[in-house]
Amino acid sequence: MFTVRQARLMSGNTQQDLANLLGISVHSYRRIEKRPGTATIQFARNFSRVIKLPIDKIFFGRHSTYRRYREK
């Protein structure tokens, strides 16, 4: 399992690159990287698709929206 930051680094992208690819501001991206629990399900899916890593290999935090959705 990889953190959002580790996944980004493995993909070879900068924070600005991913913000552009995801259609969000670099400020918003940095906030999610710093506090991945704030990521939405849509962000998690898009992030996984853009970096080409299965969503279940990325750690978004124990209390993230994605984690709560997955546990249902």
PyMOL commands that set and color helices and strands:
alter all, ss='L'
color gray80, all
select helices_A, chain A and resi 4-11+15-22+26-34+36-38+41-51+55-57+65-70
alter helices_A, ss='H'
color red, helices_A
select strands_A, chain A and resi 2-3+58-59
alter strands_A, ss='S'
color yellow, strands_A
deselect
rebuild
show_as cartoon
